[in-house]
Amino acid sequence: MSIMNDFDSWKDFLANRLDQAQAQGMSHETITNVAHEIGDFLSQRVNAKNDEQAVLKDLWNAASEQEQQSIASAMVKLVQKQ
């Protein structure tokens, strides 16, 4: 099963990548900027595989640049708490 099919698997994957980035000394700002770039990529090129991803994609596409940065930051916080 692909990590994109299950939202919990997706969050676990992101949490692992976040841990790796922090271990490499990446700043919170840099991590959030990378999360924003990933959000842009996913919204433009990847079809949602579950309801949670569909909601995130709709929110992303409706959001301004500043709001997208907030969504990216919230996703970072969400996976940090795991």
C-alpha positions as CSV (number, residue, x, y, z in Angstrom):
1,M,0.0,0.0,0.0
2,S,1.3,3.4,-0.9
3,I,1.8,6.0,1.8
4,M,-0.5,8.3,-0.2
5,N,-3.5,5.9,0.2
6,D,-3.8,6.2,4.0
7,F,-3.7,9.5,5.8
8,D,-2.1,8.1,9.0
9,S,0.7,6.5,6.9
10,W,1.2,9.9,5.2
11,K,1.4,11.7,8.5
12,D,3.9,9.0,9.8
13,F,6.0,9.5,6.6
14,L,6.0,13.3,7.1
15,A,6.9,12.9,10.8
16,N,9.9,10.8,9.9
17,R,11.1,13.3,7.3
18,L,10.6,16.1,9.8
19,D,12.7,14.2,12.3
20,Q,15.4,13.8,9.7
21,A,15.4,17.4,8.7
22,Q,15.6,18.5,12.4
23,A,18.4,16.1,13.0
24,Q,20.3,17.7,10.1
25,G,19.9,21.1,11.7
26,M,17.3,22.5,9.4
27,S,15.5,25.5,11.0
28,H,11.7,25.6,11.6
29,E,11.4,28.3,8.9
30,T,13.2,26.3,6.3
31,I,11.1,23.2,7.2
32,T,7.9,25.2,6.8
33,N,9.1,26.6,3.5
34,V,9.9,23.1,2.2
35,A,6.4,22.0,3.4
36,H,4.9,24.8,1.4
37,E,6.8,23.8,-1.7
38,I,5.6,20.2,-1.2
39,G,2.0,21.4,-0.7
40,D,2.2,23.3,-4.0
41,F,3.6,20.3,-5.8
42,L,1.0,17.9,-4.4
43,S,-1.9,20.2,-5.2
44,Q,-0.8,20.7,-8.8
45,R,0.4,17.2,-9.7
46,V,-1.1,14.5,-7.4
47,N,-4.7,13.4,-7.1
48,A,-6.1,13.0,-3.6
49,K,-6.2,9.3,-2.5
50,N,-8.5,9.8,0.5
51,D,-11.0,12.2,2.0
52,E,-8.4,14.0,4.2
53,Q,-6.1,14.7,1.2
54,A,-9.1,15.9,-0.8
55,V,-10.0,18.4,1.9
56,L,-6.4,19.6,2.2
57,K,-6.1,20.0,-1.6
58,D,-9.3,22.0,-1.7
59,L,-8.2,24.2,1.2
60,W,-4.8,24.7,-0.5
61,N,-6.2,25.7,-3.8
62,A,-8.7,28.1,-2.2
63,A,-6.0,29.7,0.0
64,S,-3.8,32.8,-0.6
65,E,0.0,32.4,-0.5
66,Q,0.0,33.5,3.1
67,E,-2.8,31.1,4.0
68,Q,-0.9,28.3,2.2
69,Q,2.1,29.1,4.4
70,S,-0.2,28.8,7.4
71,I,-1.5,25.4,6.2
72,A,2.1,24.2,5.7
73,S,3.0,25.3,9.2
74,A,0.0,23.6,10.7
75,M,0.9,20.4,8.9
76,V,4.4,20.6,10.4
77,K,2.9,21.1,13.8
78,L,0.4,18.2,13.3
79,V,3.1,15.7,12.6
80,Q,5.4,17.1,15.3
81,K,2.9,16.0,17.9
82,Q,3.0,12.3,16.8
